[in-house]
Amino acid sequence: MIDTTTLFDSAVDHYVRHRLPYPSEMVADIVRRFSLEDGVGRVLDIGCGPGPLTFSLHDLGVSVTGIEPNAPMLAAARRRAVEIGADITFVNKTAEAVGPEDGPARVALFGRSFHWTDRALVLDRLDGVLERGGGVVIVHEDIGTRAQTQIGQVIEALKTDWCPDGIPAAASRGHHEEYLHASAFSEVERVLYPVTRRWTVDDAIGHMFSTSYFNPKRLGGRVDSFEIDARSRLLALQPTGLFEEQLAFSALYATRPAHKSH
């Protein structure tokens, strides 16, 4: 399995500046579904990166702990917390290392991170961490809608040409639902949250540099050549360099069956 502790070392600044923000409607829905408005239930934001979901939840009065294995990502989150005066705990550990000492919590949240983990192991460990009525939430950009966008199609073509071997030693694939249905959190609901993405070519390339495929460390000496190629392809589609596209975020809400809650 890929080393998530160093994978995004060179991508932090690009991630902070160019990743598509999580929709506020989705964050509010997470709070509502798990009755987090009272400020009592705690969220573990696992694989929090520089903390976009952590800070969004904190802004709504939710008690949240950010957990992240990548040191530069965690440092960016901690810097942001100091800048805004937010009293948030951030912990440097992998998802697989999360245990009872991190609980009890009401929600284990994975934003664009669950696929990097040993999913069966993580879900088994979370059964001993999450309280009665709690659950797992897995969010990411919806692959189906993203594949229909111009930028999404350019990215897939660039993956083929620049990273034909994919991500070496990446986490095993397969649908998240398969792992959830086989876990204690087998009641699963999937919800889509539509968003409009307005990007410049620079935004799109910055986004690419934030990914596991195209981050500067991975590209090495090919960074400049890659940027020239990506920019050329994007401008061929939109000579103005401006894109407006419709896509969506997907959220999987997974809870224990009512008769098995504990």
TADA-V90961 format. One record per helix or strand of 2 or more residues. SS is the DSSP state (hx for helix, st for strand). FROM is the first residue (numbers start at 1). LEN is the number of residues. If there is no record, write none. Layout:
((SS	FROM	LEN) (SS	FROM	LEN))
This chain:
((hx	12	7) (hx	24	10) (hx	36	3) (st	42	5) (hx	52	8) (st	63	5) (hx	71	14) (st	89	3) (hx	95	3) (hx	100	3) (st	105	7) (hx	114	3) (hx	119	8) (st	130	12) (hx	143	4) (hx	150	13) (hx	176	6) (st	187	14) (hx	201	9) (hx	216	22) (st	242	14) (hx	258	3))
